[in-house]
Each structure stands twice: as C-alpha cells, then as structure tokens.
Amino acid sequence: MTEDEPRRATFRAVADEVRTRIQRGTYAPGAKLPTEGELADQLGTNRGTAAQALRLLASEACSCTGS
C-alpha cells in the first residue's frame, strides 16, 4: 500500500494486497507467504491486522479447494 491510497488498512485491504501480489507473481506458487510481522512491516499495518488477513486468505483457500 502506498501513502497516496486512502487509509483503509483493514484486514480486507491487506488480504486484497496479498491476493494482488500472488496474481502478479510476487509470491511464487507453492512458496511461503511472509510472516505476520513481515507482512505488517511491508504494508505499514499492525501484526494483528496482518494475521487476520492471512486467516481470511486461508479460509478462502479451504473454501476453494473444498477442504
């Protein structure tokens, strides 16, 4: 996220950014995502928000695979 974007540093905005990075190939298929702390630092948010975003993405992955 950049300083130019509105401050919507919610877990959904963080999850959207991670999805974008996956789609752009920033995170290779099968590679581990950054830790909560690393993600929070990269996106200028707190660790709790990053953790919530990663849980959301994990739950969506389970829904998509039928797990």
C-alpha positions as CSV (number, residue, x, y, z in Angstrom):
1,M,0.0,0.0,0.0
2,T,1.2,3.5,-0.7
3,E,0.7,6.7,1.2
4,D,-1.4,8.0,-1.7
5,E,-4.0,5.4,-1.1
6,P,-6.8,6.2,1.4
7,R,-6.1,4.7,4.8
8,R,-8.1,1.6,4.7
9,A,-5.6,-0.6,6.4
10,T,-8.2,-3.1,7.4
11,F,-7.6,-6.8,7.2
12,R,-9.6,-6.9,4.0
13,A,-7.3,-4.4,2.3
14,V,-4.3,-6.3,3.4
15,A,-5.8,-9.5,2.1
16,D,-6.6,-7.8,-1.2
17,E,-2.9,-6.7,-1.5
18,V,-1.6,-10.2,-0.8
19,R,-4.0,-11.6,-3.5
20,T,-2.7,-8.9,-5.9
21,R,0.9,-9.9,-5.2
22,I,0.1,-13.6,-5.7
23,Q,-1.6,-12.8,-9.0
24,R,1.4,-10.7,-10.2
25,G,3.8,-13.4,-9.3
26,T,5.5,-11.6,-6.4
27,Y,4.9,-14.7,-4.4
28,A,5.8,-17.8,-6.4
29,P,3.3,-20.7,-6.5
30,G,3.9,-23.0,-3.6
31,A,6.2,-20.5,-1.8
32,K,5.5,-19.5,1.7
33,L,3.9,-16.1,2.3
34,P,5.7,-13.6,4.5
35,T,5.2,-14.0,8.3
36,E,2.6,-11.8,10.0
37,G,5.3,-9.5,11.2
38,E,7.0,-9.2,7.8
39,L,3.7,-8.6,6.1
40,A,2.7,-5.9,8.7
41,D,6.1,-4.2,8.1
42,Q,5.8,-4.4,4.3
43,L,2.3,-2.9,4.3
44,G,2.6,-0.5,7.1
45,T,-0.1,-2.1,9.4
46,N,0.0,-3.9,12.6
47,R,0.6,-7.6,13.2
48,G,-2.9,-8.3,14.3
49,T,-4.3,-6.9,11.0
50,A,-1.9,-9.0,9.0
51,A,-2.8,-12.1,11.0
52,Q,-6.5,-11.5,10.4
53,A,-5.8,-11.1,6.7
54,L,-3.8,-14.3,6.4
55,R,-6.6,-16.2,8.3
56,L,-9.1,-14.8,5.8
57,L,-7.0,-15.9,2.8
58,A,-6.5,-19.4,4.4
59,S,-10.2,-19.8,4.9
60,E,-10.9,-18.8,1.3
61,A,-8.3,-21.3,0.1
62,C,-10.1,-24.0,2.0
63,S,-13.4,-23.0,0.5
64,C,-12.0,-23.0,-3.0
65,T,-10.4,-26.5,-2.6
66,G,-13.4,-28.0,-0.8
67,S,-11.2,-28.8,2.2
